[in-house]
Amino acid sequence: MKAAVFHRPGHITVDNVDDPKIEKNDDIILKITSTAICGSDLHIYDGFFPQTKPLIMGHEFMGVVEEVGNAVTHLKAGDRIVVPFPIACGNCYFCNHDMQPHCEHSNPDHYGPEGGVLKGKGGALFGYTDLYGGYSGGQAQYVRVPYADYSPRVVPDSLSDEQVLFLTDIFPTGWSAIDWAELKGGETVAIFGSGPVGLMAQKAAWLKGAGRVIAIDPLHYRLIKAKQVNNVETLNPHEVDVVQAIRDMTNGRGADVCVDAVGVEAERTFFDKVKAVVHFEKGTDKVLETCFKAVRRGGTVTVVGVYGSPYDNFPLHTMFDKGLTVRLGQAPVQKYIDHLFSLVQNEKVILNDIVTHVLPLSDAAYAYDIFKNKQEDCVKVILKP
C-alpha cells in the first residue's frame, strides 16, 4: 500500500509499504477514505519529538472496515467508521474513568507513572512515535486499529467524511479546552492560536456559553478565517500588545479563561531559539506564559497545545500569586465523541468550514511543506488515499 512515512526531521515521503495485518483478535483493518494533517504531526516532522525509525504518520483518519478479528462484535466489514486518536483498551482504570489517553495497556513498552521526557509515557497514539506505542498511523491506504470494539464510531451515510473527520481529534481537543474551564455563561475566553485546534476551541466556547471569544494569532490569514467561520474578535501580536489589549477589553482584569492552543511550535525570535539551546528546551513556552499574564486573577488557563520538555524559569510564582486554575493534557476523545457527534448530526456545529486544502495522499510531502511553512493560506489539509 501507499503511506506517508517519516524518515527524519523535515523528510516525509509517500512510500510503498507492507499492508497491515490482523495481529490480535480484537483488531480491524480499515481502508482509509479521508485523513488529515494535524499540528501535532509537525512536532515529529520538526524533530521536537524524537523518532529514530521510519513511521507511518497520521492520527486523524476514518474509512471503511475491510477485515475484522474474530473477537470483534460491534463492527463488521463494510462499516464506515471514525476513529479517535488515543488508542485505548476500554477496560483499565483510566479508561473506566474517562481518561483514555492514560490507558494502561496500549503502550506496554514505554508506559509508566512518571510522565518523563523519554520514559513513563501515557497511553498509545496512532502515528505518534515509538514512545507512544509505535503504532502506524492513518496517512495511508490502510491501517490496523486495535481494541476495535471500544473506540470507533459508525458514521451514517447521511454525513460526509468532511463533516465528521475532525471528531477524531481537533474538535474533541478544542472542546476539552473549554469544558475543562467549566464555563457558567457569559465569560470572556481568549484563545491563543487560530490553527485547527484554536478554531475548534472557538466553536466550543460559543457552544458552551461564552459571552466574548477573542482569537489571538500572528498570522493575518488565520485571523480572517477565525472571523469568517466563528465570528470572533481578533488580536495580532505583531500589531498590539496582546496582554494589555485583553486587559483593556475586560475592565483591566484580564480574560476569565485563556486557552493555549499553540504549544511548543509557537513563533520564536532568534533569542528564543538561543535560550532553548542553552537550556536544552524544545521549542518555547512563551504562549503559555502569555496566557498566565492575560488571564484574570482567579481565572483558568487550559492547555491543549502540546509540550514535551521542561522549561527554565517557569512562572510558578505568577500562577500562585494570581490563584490560577490550570488544566492540560491530551483530549479524552472517547469521553466526548458521542455528544460531539450529536452536535454535528443536529447541525449545531460545522467542522469542515476550516478546510483549505483537499489533496491526494500522493501529495503528502507537499501538504506537510505548505502546512508547516504557512503557505497558500493553509489552515487544514485533508488527504485522500
C-alpha positions in Angstrom: 0.0 0.0 0.0 0.9 3.7 -0.2 1.7 5.6 3.0 3.2 8.9 4.2 6.3 7.8 6.0 8.5 9.9 8.3 12.2 9.2 7.8 13.9 12.1 9.6 13.0 15.7 10.6 11.8 17.6 7.6 11.6 14.5 5.4 8.4 12.7 4.7 7.8 10.6 1.6 4.9 8.6 0.2 6.3 5.0 0.1 5.2 1.5 -0.8 5.0 -0.3 2.5 3.6 -3.7 3.6 -0.2 -3.9 4.1 -1.2 -4.1 7.7 -2.5 -7.4 9.1 -4.7 -8.6 11.9 -2.3 -9.1 14.8 -4.8 -9.6 17.7 -8.3 -11.0 17.7 -9.8 -7.6 18.6 -8.1 -5.8 15.7 -9.7 -4.5 12.5 -8.1 -3.4 9.2 -9.5 -0.1 8.0 -9.5 1.1 4.4 -8.9 4.9 4.7 -11.2 7.2 2.9 -10.0 10.5 4.5 -7.1 11.5 6.7 -5.8 14.9 7.9 -2.5 16.5 8.8 -2.5 17.8 12.4 -0.4 20.5 14.1 0.8 17.7 16.4 2.3 15.9 13.4 4.6 18.8 13.0 6.2 18.1 16.3 7.6 14.9 14.8 8.2 16.5 11.4 10.3 19.2 13.1 12.1 16.9 15.4 10.6 18.1 18.7 9.5 14.6 19.5 12.2 12.0 18.8 11.7 9.2 16.3 14.7 7.3 15.0 12.9 4.7 12.8 10.6 5.2 9.8 7.0 5.7 10.9 3.7 5.9 9.1 2.2 9.3 10.1 -1.3 10.4 11.0 -3.8 10.2 13.8 -6.8 11.8 12.2 -8.5 9.3 9.9 -11.7 7.5 9.0 -12.7 4.9 6.5 -14.5 1.6 5.8 -13.8 -1.6 7.7 -12.0 -4.1 5.4 -11.4 -7.0 7.8 -12.3 -7.8 11.4 -10.6 -10.0 14.1 -12.6 -12.9 15.4 -13.3 -11.3 18.8 -14.8 -8.1 17.3 -18.5 -8.0 17.8 -19.5 -4.3 17.3 -18.2 -3.9 13.8 -18.3 -5.8 10.5 -16.7 -5.5 7.1 -18.3 -2.6 5.2 -19.0 -0.4 8.2 -17.9 3.2 7.8 -16.2 4.5 10.9 -14.4 7.4 12.5 -11.5 6.6 14.9 -10.4 8.6 18.0 -6.7 9.3 18.1 -5.9 7.8 21.6 -5.5 4.1 21.5 -7.4 2.8 24.5 -8.3 -0.7 25.7 -11.7 0.3 27.4 -11.1 -1.9 30.4 -8.3 -0.4 32.6 -8.6 2.0 35.5 -8.1 5.1 33.3 -10.4 4.0 30.5 -13.1 3.3 33.1 -12.6 6.8 34.5 -12.9 8.6 31.1 -9.1 9.3 31.0 -8.4 7.2 27.8 -5.1 9.0 26.9 -3.7 7.4 30.0 -4.7 3.8 29.1 -2.6 1.3 31.0 -2.5 -1.4 28.3 -2.0 0.2 24.8 1.7 1.3 25.3 3.3 -1.5 27.2 7.0 -0.7 26.2 7.0 2.9 27.4 4.1 3.3 29.7 4.5 4.5 33.3 3.5 6.9 36.1 6.5 9.3 35.8 5.5 11.2 32.7 9.1 11.8 31.9 10.6 13.1 28.7 11.8 9.7 27.5 10.2 7.2 29.9 7.0 6.7 31.8 4.7 7.9 28.9 1.0 7.7 28.7 -1.2 5.5 26.5 -0.6 4.9 22.8 -1.4 7.3 20.0 -1.7 6.5 16.3 1.3 7.5 14.3 3.0 9.3 17.1 6.5 7.9 17.7 7.8 4.8 19.3 7.5 6.5 22.8 3.7 6.5 22.3 3.4 2.9 21.1 5.0 2.9 17.7 1.6 2.2 16.0 1.4 3.0 12.3 -0.8 6.0 11.6 -3.6 6.6 9.1 -2.0 8.7 6.4 -2.1 5.6 4.3 -4.4 3.4 2.3 -5.0 1.0 5.2 -4.4 1.0 8.9 -4.7 -1.6 11.7 -7.0 -0.4 14.5 -6.6 -2.3 17.9 -9.3 -2.6 20.6 -11.8 -2.1 17.8 -14.9 -2.8 19.8 -14.2 0.2 22.1 -13.2 3.5 20.3 -14.5 3.6 16.7 -17.9 5.1 16.0 -20.1 4.1 13.0 -20.9 7.0 10.6 -24.3 7.2 8.9 -24.4 7.6 5.2 -26.1 11.0 5.6 -22.9 12.6 6.8 -19.9 13.2 4.6 -16.3 12.4 5.6 -15.5 16.0 5.9 -18.4 16.6 8.3 -17.1 14.1 10.9 -13.4 13.6 10.2 -12.4 16.1 12.9 -14.2 14.1 15.6 -11.0 12.1 15.6 -9.0 14.8 17.4 -9.2 18.5 16.8 -12.9 19.1 17.7 -12.7 17.0 20.9 -9.4 18.7 21.7 -10.9 22.2 21.3 -13.9 21.0 23.3 -11.7 19.8 26.1 -10.0 23.2 26.4 -13.4 24.8 27.1 -15.0 22.0 29.0 -12.1 22.0 31.5 -12.7 25.7 32.2 -16.3 24.9 33.4 -18.0 28.0 32.0 -21.1 29.2 33.7 -22.1 31.5 30.9 -21.0 35.0 29.7 -17.3 34.6 30.2 -14.6 36.2 28.1 -12.5 33.5 26.6 -9.2 34.3 24.9 -7.8 31.6 22.7 -4.2 31.8 21.7 -3.7 30.2 18.3 -6.1 30.1 15.3 -4.8 27.0 13.8 -7.2 24.0 13.5 -7.4 23.3 17.3 -7.8 27.0 18.1 -10.6 27.3 15.6 -12.4 24.3 17.2 -11.9 25.8 20.7 -13.6 29.0 19.4 -16.6 27.0 18.2 -16.7 25.1 21.6 -16.5 28.4 23.5 -19.7 29.7 21.8 -21.5 26.4 22.3 -20.6 26.3 26.0 -22.0 29.8 26.6 -19.1 32.3 26.4 -20.0 35.9 26.2 -17.0 37.0 24.2 -14.4 35.0 22.3 -11.1 36.6 21.4 -8.7 34.9 18.9 -5.0 35.6 19.0 -2.7 34.7 16.2 0.4 36.3 14.5 -0.9 35.2 11.0 -3.4 37.5 9.4 -4.9 34.9 7.2 -5.7 32.7 10.1 -7.4 35.6 11.9 -9.5 36.2 8.8 -10.5 32.5 8.9 -11.4 32.8 12.6 -13.7 35.8 11.9 -15.3 34.1 8.9 -16.2 30.8 10.5 -16.5 31.7 14.2 -17.5 35.4 14.4 -14.8 36.2 17.0 -12.9 39.3 17.9 -9.2 39.1 16.9 -5.8 40.3 18.0 -2.5 40.1 16.2 0.6 40.2 18.5 2.6 41.8 15.7 0.2 44.8 15.8 -0.8 45.2 19.5 0.4 44.3 23.0 -1.9 41.4 23.4 -1.9 41.2 27.2 -2.6 44.9 27.5 -5.3 44.7 24.8 -7.1 41.9 26.6 -7.0 43.8 29.9 -8.3 46.9 28.1 -11.2 44.8 26.8 -12.0 43.4 30.3 -12.0 46.5 32.6 -8.4 45.9 33.4 -8.9 42.4 34.9 -7.9 40.0 32.1 -9.9 37.2 30.4 -11.8 34.8 32.5 -10.3 31.9 30.5 -7.2 31.7 28.4 -6.5 28.7 26.1 -3.1 27.8 24.8 -3.9 26.1 21.5 -0.3 26.6 20.2 2.2 24.7 22.4 5.8 24.1 21.6 5.5 25.3 18.0 4.9 28.9 18.8 6.6 31.6 16.7 10.1 32.3 18.1 12.7 35.0 17.9 16.4 34.4 17.5 16.9 34.9 21.2 14.1 32.4 22.0 16.0 29.8 19.9 19.3 30.6 21.7 17.6 30.2 25.1 16.2 26.8 24.0 19.6 25.6 23.1 21.2 26.8 26.3 18.6 25.2 28.5 18.1 22.0 26.4 14.5 23.0 25.7 12.3 22.0 22.8 10.5 24.9 21.2 9.2 27.6 23.5 6.6 28.0 26.3 6.1 31.7 25.7 2.4 31.4 24.7 1.7 29.6 27.9 3.5 32.4 29.8 1.4 35.0 28.0 -1.8 33.1 29.0 -0.8 33.4 32.6 -0.3 37.2 32.2 -3.5 37.7 30.2 -5.9 35.7 32.4 -7.6 37.5 35.3 -6.8 36.7 38.9 -8.7 33.5 39.9 -9.1 32.6 36.3 -8.5 29.5 34.3 -5.8 28.5 31.8 -6.3 25.4 29.8 -3.5 23.9 27.6 -4.2 21.7 24.6 -1.1 22.8 22.6 1.5 20.1 23.1 4.6 20.4 25.3 7.3 17.7 25.5 10.2 19.1 27.6 10.8 21.1 30.8 11.3 24.8 30.7 13.7 27.0 32.7 12.3 30.0 34.7 8.7 28.6 34.5 6.5 31.3 36.1 5.1 29.3 39.0 5.1 32.5 41.1 2.6 34.1 38.7 0.3 31.1 38.9 0.4 31.1 42.7 0.0 34.9 43.1 -3.0 35.0 40.8 -4.6 31.9 42.2 -5.0 30.3 38.8 -6.6 27.0 37.8 -4.6 25.2 35.1 -5.8 22.1 33.2 -3.9 20.5 30.4 -3.2 17.3 28.5 -4.4 15.1 25.7 -8.1 15.2 25.0 -10.2 12.2 26.2 -11.8 11.8 22.8 -13.8 8.7 23.7 -15.4 10.6 26.6 -16.8 13.4 24.4 -17.2 11.9 21.0 -20.8 10.7 21.2 -22.0 14.1 22.4 -20.0 15.9 19.8 -21.3 13.5 17.1 -24.8 14.5 18.1 -23.9 18.2 17.7 -22.7 17.6 14.1 -25.8 15.4 13.3 -28.2 18.0 14.7 -26.4 20.8 12.8 -25.4 22.6 15.9 -21.8 23.0 14.7 -20.0 22.9 11.3 -16.5 21.5 11.4 -15.4 21.3 7.8 -15.5 25.1 7.2 -11.8 25.3 8.4 -10.6 23.1 5.5 -8.4 25.0 3.0 -6.8 22.1 1.0 -8.0 18.7 -0.1 -5.2 16.8 -1.7 -4.4 13.2 -2.8 -2.2 11.2 -0.4 0.5 11.2 -3.1 0.9 14.9 -2.3 1.6 14.4 1.4 5.2 15.8 1.3 3.9 18.9 -0.4 1.0 19.2 2.0 3.4 19.0 5.0 5.5 21.7 3.5 2.7 24.2 3.0 1.2 23.4 6.4 4.5 23.8 8.2 5.6 26.9 6.4 2.1 28.6 6.4 2.0 28.9 2.6 -1.1 29.2 0.4 -3.1 30.4 3.4 -3.1 26.8 4.6 -5.2 26.1 7.7 -6.2 22.5 7.4 -5.3 19.8 4.9 -7.3 16.6 4.2 -5.6 13.9 2.3 -7.5 11.3 0.1 -5.7 7.9 -0.4 
